[in-house]
Amino acid sequence: MIGILALQGNYHAHTKILVGLKIPVKEIRYPDQLRDIDGLIIPGGESTTINDLMKRVGFHDEIKYSLNMANNE
């Protein structure tokens, strides 16, 4: 399943494309949801705003954890 970071921006367009391709997709709004996916799309847009939102919610640590777990498999 592919996750789409759904904190801001036009993440709906990414969701629509993946659904159209019959790829399982989940909109990600909380760090613990990262454990349910195999990949993450971070939509383009205002990177400073996205980065600030990710810091506030704690996404950076969870992404690092998920990457370390994947590399140790």
C-alpha positions in Angstrom: 0.0 0.0 0.0 1.2 3.5 -0.9 0.7 6.4 1.5 0.3 10.0 0.5 1.2 12.6 3.1 -2.1 14.5 3.5 -1.1 17.5 5.6 -1.6 20.2 3.0 -1.5 20.7 -0.7 -3.2 18.9 -3.5 -2.8 15.4 -2.1 -6.3 14.5 -3.4 -4.9 14.6 -7.0 -2.3 12.0 -6.1 -4.9 9.8 -4.4 -7.1 10.0 -7.5 -4.3 8.9 -9.8 -3.4 5.9 -7.7 -7.0 4.8 -7.3 -7.4 5.1 -11.1 -4.3 2.8 -11.4 -5.9 0.4 -8.9 -3.0 0.9 -6.5 -4.0 0.6 -2.9 -3.6 4.0 -1.3 -3.9 5.5 2.2 -3.9 9.2 3.0 -1.4 9.7 5.9 -2.2 12.3 8.5 -0.5 10.9 11.6 3.0 9.4 12.1 1.8 6.0 13.4 0.0 5.5 10.0 3.4 5.1 8.3 3.6 1.6 9.7 0.7 0.6 7.5 2.3 1.5 4.2 5.1 0.3 1.9 6.0 3.7 0.4 5.2 7.4 0.9 4.5 10.1 -1.6 5.1 13.6 -0.3 3.2 16.0 -2.7 5.1 19.0 -4.0 4.2 22.5 -3.0 5.4 24.8 -0.3 8.2 22.7 1.2 8.8 25.0 4.2 5.1 24.6 5.2 5.1 20.9 4.8 8.4 20.6 6.7 6.9 22.7 9.6 3.8 20.6 9.7 5.8 17.4 9.7 7.9 18.6 12.6 4.9 19.6 14.6 3.2 16.2 14.3 6.4 14.2 14.7 6.8 12.7 11.2 10.5 13.0 10.9 11.3 10.6 13.7 8.7 8.1 12.5 10.0 8.2 8.9 13.6 7.6 10.1 12.4 4.7 12.3 10.5 3.2 9.3 13.5 3.5 7.0 15.8 1.9 9.6 13.3 -1.0 10.1 13.1 -1.5 6.3 16.9 -1.5 5.9 17.3 -4.2 8.7 14.9 -6.6 7.0 
